[in-house]
Amino acid sequence: MEQHLTVDRKACAGHGLCYGAAPDLVDCDEQGDPVVLADPVPEAQVGEARQVVDMCPERALALEQTQPV
């Protein structure tokens, strides 16, 4: 199963905790909105992705599991 980090841009308030805590998984664009860098999330970084999802105060991040194509 692959893990995909997703961002709900409507819910995001731009706190920046995600790209501050996991700069190899999430960065920000010119407007300060989060951009997912690793899709799918590498197996070795799934734990880090879960931590970032849990720390988002707006619950704007999610880690979704899918079957590989």
C-alpha positions as CSV (number, residue, x, y, z in Angstrom):
1,M,0.0,0.0,0.0
2,E,1.2,3.5,-0.8
3,Q,0.8,6.4,1.6
4,H,-0.1,9.9,0.2
5,L,0.1,13.1,2.1
6,T,-2.7,15.5,1.1
7,V,-3.5,19.1,2.0
8,D,-6.9,20.6,2.4
9,R,-6.1,24.2,1.2
10,K,-9.4,25.5,2.5
11,A,-8.7,24.3,6.0
12,C,-5.1,25.4,6.0
13,A,-4.4,28.6,8.0
14,G,-0.8,28.9,7.0
15,H,0.8,28.2,10.4
16,G,3.8,26.6,8.6
17,L,4.3,23.8,11.2
18,C,4.2,21.1,8.5
19,Y,7.1,22.5,6.3
20,G,9.0,23.5,9.4
21,A,8.8,20.0,10.9
22,A,9.2,18.0,7.7
23,P,10.9,20.1,5.0
24,D,11.7,16.9,3.0
25,L,8.0,16.1,2.7
26,V,6.3,19.5,2.6
27,D,7.4,22.9,1.4
28,C,5.5,26.2,0.8
29,D,4.7,28.0,-2.4
30,E,5.0,31.7,-3.2
31,Q,1.7,32.4,-1.3
32,G,2.9,30.4,1.8
33,D,0.6,27.5,1.1
34,P,1.9,24.0,1.8
35,V,3.0,21.9,-1.2
36,V,3.6,18.1,-0.8
37,L,7.0,17.2,-2.1
38,A,7.0,13.4,-1.8
39,D,4.1,11.6,-3.4
40,P,3.8,8.8,-2.5
41,V,5.5,9.2,0.9
42,P,8.6,7.0,1.0
43,E,8.1,4.0,3.4
44,A,11.0,5.3,5.6
45,Q,9.2,8.6,6.1
46,V,5.6,7.4,6.8
47,G,6.1,7.9,10.6
48,E,7.3,11.5,10.0
49,A,4.3,12.1,7.8
50,R,2.0,10.9,10.5
51,Q,3.6,13.2,13.0
52,V,3.1,16.2,10.7
53,V,-0.6,15.3,10.2
54,D,-1.1,15.0,13.9
55,M,0.6,18.4,14.6
56,C,-1.5,20.4,12.2
57,P,-3.8,22.6,14.4
58,E,-6.3,23.0,11.5
59,R,-6.4,19.3,10.6
60,A,-5.6,20.4,7.0
61,L,-3.2,17.4,6.4
62,A,-4.2,13.8,5.9
63,L,-2.3,10.6,5.2
64,E,-4.2,8.4,2.8
65,Q,-3.5,4.8,1.9
66,T,-4.0,3.5,-1.6
67,Q,-3.1,0.5,-3.6
68,P,-0.1,1.0,-6.0
69,V,-1.1,1.3,-9.6
